[in-house]
Amino acid sequence: MHANLPKLFQPIDLGPVRLSNRIVMTPLTRSRADADDAPHDLHVEYYRQRASAGIIVAEASQVSPQGKGYIATPGIHSELQVERWRKVTDAVHAAGGRMFLQLWHVGRISHPDLQPDGELPVAPSAVRPQAQAFTADGFKDIPTPRPLEAGELAGIVEDYRRAAENAKRAGFDGVEIHSANGYLLDQFLRDKTNRREDAYGGSIENRMRFPLQVVDAVVDVFGAARVGIRISPVSPANDIADSDPEPLFGAYVRALSERGLVYLHVIEGATRGPRSVEGQFDPATLKADFAGLYMGNNGYDRALAVAAVEEGRADLVAFGRPFISNPDLVERLKLQAPLAAFDETTFYGGGEKGYTDYPRLAEGQRAARA
């Protein structure tokens, strides 16, 4: 049945979850949650339309009110959010799809306008990012964050645990831990943002301590076979960097592998930028340190994705913006049909325009390419 199809379009087992193909819809922040940071009927339709992806990793969702860094992003910490996400997962499953939720705490990449009681964002250390936060009043400069006390970290670990429990109750097949793009877990890993002198700073082992505590808590809830993680070892996103990322991420990935996580989701190069960063190691080499499935992400097109899977350089390939304007992206890639262009002005905020109104291939186009 699948003999003539490239492996990209053939089924694969993601732990106990059988995927119909190896194409992943990567998390895409769209800033369309309601005033309670909950998804609603538009989200149900948006994700249902894209259920033909091998697996959807839903948009990053904050594990607590403190974890929020952008206006109108969904959470997974309230009963209403659980109830609304359940409608989404029910629709995706009814359409034959599979769905993970990305668990998120932004750390310092926030603003008092977005924080409970107007408090400062939190971080491993008081290092101000050269970045802006998207608030109800537009983009604002991010202030110097408040450094977390060691005694607070156990509470944030529990926030992740509760978020994983909520995701399970909401019907997700598993979760992806967001440990990339300069957000809280990434901030603890990197020496540019982690200047601590306690058990959570300094050595690589110490800087990994808190992120791995989070991983262990989430695995306790879902089991390692339903937990993936996202990293971006050489991306400068959100003003993040490390003086020597190769040994850091080598150690981190080996520790994740020892825990049996089902997949490693790697941003290869700079987030939304080039696939390689001058003077830095190739993050794809981390595949050799990880026993689970490897998910490649960043600038993949059909040819690159097919070649990566055929040649064993990736087990799964993530697509982002092409899924925005092509709800039937898997079919278009399979048929080598043209992709619809996206309207970047509708990426963040708004309603159905640029969200649920992109058309599928016309019947005649499908028949001509079948």
N, C-alpha and C positions, 0 to 999 in steps of 0.2 A: 504493500500500500504506500509506503514512504520511500521506496527504493530509489525513485527518480528525483526526490526532493533533496536539496542540500540539508545537512544536519540542523541548520538553524531553524528549519521548519518542522523538525521531527520531535516527538515527545521526549521528555526527560523527567526523572524523578528528583524532586527537590525535597529530600528527606522522605516523609510519608506522603507528600503531596505530588500527585502526577500532573505535570504540565503538558499541554498539548503542543507547545513549541518552546523555543529558547529565547524568545523576544520578550523583554521586560519593559513595562511602562514605568519609568523611573519617577520618583516623587517630584511633583511640580507644584510649587506654591502659586496659588491663583487668587488669594485674598478675597474670597467670596463667602466666608462664614458669616453667620448672623451676629447680632449683638451679644449673644451668649457664647460666642466662639464655638458654635455648633454647626455642623453641616445641615443641609435642608434638601428640598425636593430637586433643586437644580443639580446638586451633587449626585443624587441617586441616578439621574438621567445621564450625567456626564460620565460617570464610571461605568454604568451599564453599557453605554455605547462602545466602550473600549475593552469590553470583557474578552475579546478574542486574543488579547495579549496572553502569552504563556503565563505570566503573573503580573498583576498590577501591584506596585508598591505605592500606596496612597500617600498623598501629600503630607509633609512633615507636620506633626501634631504635638503641641506642647504638653508635657507631662504634668504641668502645674501652671497656675497663673504667673508665677515668677519666671517660667520658662519662655514666655511670649516675647517676640522681638519685632513683629510686624502686625499691622492692623489687619483684622478680619481673617486671621489664620485659625483653623480649628484646634480644639484641644481634645484630650481623652482623660479628663480628670473629674468630670461631673456626670451625674445620672442622665441629664438631658443629652449630653454629647454621646454617651454610650447608646442611648435609645435611637438617636438620629443615625449614628454610624451603622447600627444594626440594619436599618432600612437600606443603606448602601450595600453592605455585604450580602444581604438577602437578594438584592437585585442582580448583583454580579454573579453570585452562585446560580441563580435561576437562569442566567444567560450562559452558563457553562464555564465561568471564569474562576480564577483564584486570586486571593488578595491578601497582602501583608499591609501592616500599618507602620509608618516610620515614626519612632519615638524621639522627641526633640526637646532639648533645653538650649536656648541660645546663649546663655551666660551673658557676657558683656555686650553682645550685639543687640542692644535694646535701648530703651529710653524711659525716663520716669513717666512719661505720658502713657506708656504701655504697661507699667508695673503696678502692682497692688499698692494703694495709698501713695502713689507717686514716688515710691522709693527708688534708689539708685539700682541699676542692674548689678548683678553679682558676677564674680570672676575668681580665678585662682589668686590673682594679684592685681594691684591697683595700676594697671597698664591701660592707658586710654587708646582705643583703636582710632585710626584715621579712617573713619567711616560714618555713614549716616543711617538713621533709622526711619522707616516709613510709618508715619503716624497719621492720625485723623487730620492734622494740619499740614500734611505733606512731609517732605524729608527734613529731618533735623539732625544736627551734629550730635554724636553720641558722647556723653560725658565720661569722666574717669569712673570706672566701676568700683563698687565696694568689694574688697577682698573677703572671701568666705573664711569663716573660722573653721578650724578642724572639726569642732563639735557639730557644725551644721551639715557636714557632708553625709552623715548617716541618714538624715532626714531627706536629702535629695535622692539618695539611693532608694529609699522607701517610696518616694514619688514615682520613680521609674518602675518599681515593683507593682504599685497600685495601677499605674498606667497600663502595664502589661496585663494585669488581671482584668482591667476594663476592656482592653482590646480583645481579650479572649471572650468575655461576655458579649461583646459587640459582634462576634462571629468571624473575626479575622482568622485566616489560616495560619498566621504567624506574625512576627514583627521584625522590623529592621531597626537597629540602634543607630542613630545618627551620631557618628564620631568623626565628622568631616567638616570642611568648609569654615573652619574658624569658630565653631560653636563650642559649647561648654566642655565637652569631653576632649575635643581637639585642643582647646585652650590649656587643659591640664597636661596634655602630652608635650606641648612645644615649649622650648625654653625662652622664646620671645615673650610669651604671655604668662608663663609659670616661673615666678621668681621666689617661690616659697622656700623656706629653710626648715620646714618640718618634715614629717614622714610622707608628705605628698609632693615634695619638690626636690630639686637637685638631681639625683641620679635618674637614669632611665627607669630603673625598677620603681623608684618612688613616684615618678610622674605617671607611670602606668597604673598605680595603685587604685585611684578613684575610678577611672574608666573601667577597670576590670571588676571592681566591686559592683558597678552598675550592670555589667554583662552578667555576672554571677546571679544577681537578683532577678534579672529578666529570664535567664535560663531556668531558674528555680520555678518560674511560673509556667513557661511554655515547653520546656525541654529544649535542648540544644538543636534538635533536628527541625525546629520551627523558628529558629532565631538566626537572622543574618546581621551583618554590620557593614556600615559604609565608612570608608576612609578616603582621604585626599592628600597623600603624602607630600606632594611637591606643589600643591596649589597655594597661591598667595591670597585666596579668597578671604575677605573680611580682615585684612591686615594681619595675617598669620604667617609664621615662619619658624624654622628651627635651624640652629647652627650646624647640625649634622643629622639630617632626617633618615639617612639610610640605616644606620644601626638601630635608631629608635623604632622605626616601623618594622624592621626585621624582627626585633624582639617582641613587639606588640602583636604582629601577625602570628608568630610562633605561639605566643600565649593564648591567642584566640583559637588557634588550631587545636591546642591541647584541650580546650574546653568543648570541642566538637561542634562548633557553630556550622550551620548548614551551608552558608555562603559568605564570601568576602566580596563586597561591592566596592570597586576601586575607581576613583576618578583618575584617569590616566592623563597627567599633565595639569594644566590650569583650568579650573572650573569655568565653563563657557568660553574657554580660550584655546590656545594651541595644545596639541596632544603631547608635546614634550616641552620641558622648561630648561632653558640653557643652563648648563653647569650642574644639573641635578641628575640623580639616578633615575632609571626607568622603573616606575612603580609596578609595571607588569611583571617584573622579575620576582615580585613577592608571591606570585602564584606557586612557586616551588616550595614556599614555606607553609603553605596552607593545604590541609588535607581535604577540605570540603570543596564545593563548587566555586569557581571564580567568575565573577560578573564584571565584564569590562564596560566602561562608560566614558564617553566624551568624543563627540564628533563622528560617531559611527554612521556610515551609510550602508546600503545593502551589500556592496562588494566587500567592504572592509569587515562587516559582520560575518558574512558567509565564510570569508577566508580565515578569520580568527577562530571560528568554531571548527572548521574543517581541519585546520592545522594544529588544533589543540591549545591555542593560546587563550581561549576563553570557553567556558561552558555555557554561559548566558551572556546576552548582550543587551544593555539598557539603551533605550531611546527616550528622549525627552521632548523637545519642542516639536518634532514631527508628529507626535501623538496629539498635540493640541489641535492641529488643523486636519488630521487624518484619523478619525475614530476607527476606521478600518485599516490602519497602517499595516497590520500583518498580511491582510489580503493583497494590498497594493504592492508590498515588498515581494510577496510570493509570485504575483503575476507580472512583476517588473513594470507596474503601471506608474504613471506620473504621480508625484505627491502634490497635494494642494499646499499653497503658500499660507503661512500664518500671518495674522495681523497683530503685530507686537503692541499696538496701542490698547489692545483688549486683554493683555496678559494678566493684569492685576486689577481686581475690583470690577464692579459692574454686574451685569446679569447674564442673560443667555447669549447675547451677542459676543461672538468670539469664544464661546464656551460650549454650548450645546447645539449650535446652529450650523456647524460645518457638515456638509453633505458627504455621504458615502459615494463610492463609485456608482455610476449609473449602470443599469442592467446591461445595456448595450456594450459599455466599456468592458465589463466583466466577461461577457460572452466572447468578445473579440480577442481577449487575451487568455482565455481558459485553454 
